[in-house]
C-alpha cells in the first residue's frame, strides 16, 4: 500500500514537472520578444526546450507559419544572447537564470512583477485581434498564430505563477529557519546561564 502511494506521488510530481517544462518552453517562445536583459543561463535549457517545441509543432501541424515563426524566434534568441554577453561584458550583474526585464516595465510606470502579470493579458488580446483578422481575411496562418498566442498567454501566466509560488515557499523556508535559529539561540543562552 505504501509503495502504491509513493508511486502515485512520483506520478503526480512527474506530471507537474512535465507541465512546468512545457509551460516554460512555450513561454520562452514568446518572452524573447517581450523581455530584455536575460541572465547568461536563462535561455539555455529553456531555449532548447522552446526550439524543440516549435520544431515539434511545425512537424506535426505541417503549417509553414510555425517554420517562419521559428526562424524569427531564433533570430530574436540570438539577439538576446548577444545583448546578454554585451551587458555582462560591460559589468552588469544579474542572476544567471534571470528571464529578463519585461519591456512593459521599461515603457510604463509599473513594477516588473505587475508587467509580468500583464503579459498574458496582452497575449490574449493579441490572439483575439489576430483571430478576428484571420476570420476577415480567411487566413489559416493567422488563425494558427492567434491560437499560439492564446495558449502562450496561458503558458506565460502559468510559468510566472509557478515561479512566484516557488519563491514564496523559499522565503517562507528562510523565515522558518530564522525563527528556528532564534529559538535555538534562546535555548543556548538559557543553558549558558545555568
RAHU-V943193 format. One record per backbone hydrogen bond with DSSP energy under -0.5 kcal/mol. NH is the residue of the N-H (numbers start at 0). CO is the residue of the C=O. Records with the same first field share a line. If there is no record, write none. Layout:
BEGIN
NH->CO ; CO
END
This chain:
BEGIN
4->0
5->1
6->2
7->3
8->4
9->5
10->6
11->7
12->8
13->9
14->10
15->11
16->12
17->13
18->14
19->15
20->16
21->17
22->18
23->19
24->20
25->21
26->22
27->23
28->24 ; 25
29->26
30->26
31->27
32->29
33->29
34->30
35->100
38->97
40->95
41->38 ; 95
42->38
43->40
47->43
48->44
49->45
50->46
51->47
52->48
53->49
54->50
55->51
56->52
57->53
58->54
59->55
60->56
61->57
63->61
65->62
66->62
67->63
68->64
69->65
70->66
71->67
72->68
73->69
74->70
75->71
76->72
77->73
78->74
79->75
80->76
81->77
82->78
83->79
84->80
85->81
86->82
87->83
88->84
89->85
90->87
91->86
93->91
97->94
100->35
102->33
104->101
105->101
106->102
107->103
109->107
114->110
115->111
116->112
117->113
118->114
119->115
120->116
121->117
122->118
123->119
124->120
125->121
126->122
127->123
128->124
129->125
130->126
131->127
132->128
133->129
134->130
135->131
136->132
137->133
138->133
139->137
142->138
143->139
144->140
145->141
146->142
147->143
148->144
149->145
150->146
151->147
152->148
153->149
154->150
155->151
156->152
157->153
158->154
159->155
160->156
161->157
162->158
163->159
164->160
165->161
166->162
167->163
168->164
169->165
170->166
171->167
172->168
173->169
174->170
175->171
176->172
177->173
178->174
179->175
180->176
181->177
182->178
183->179
184->180
185->181
186->182
187->183
188->184
189->185
190->186
191->187
192->188
193->189
END
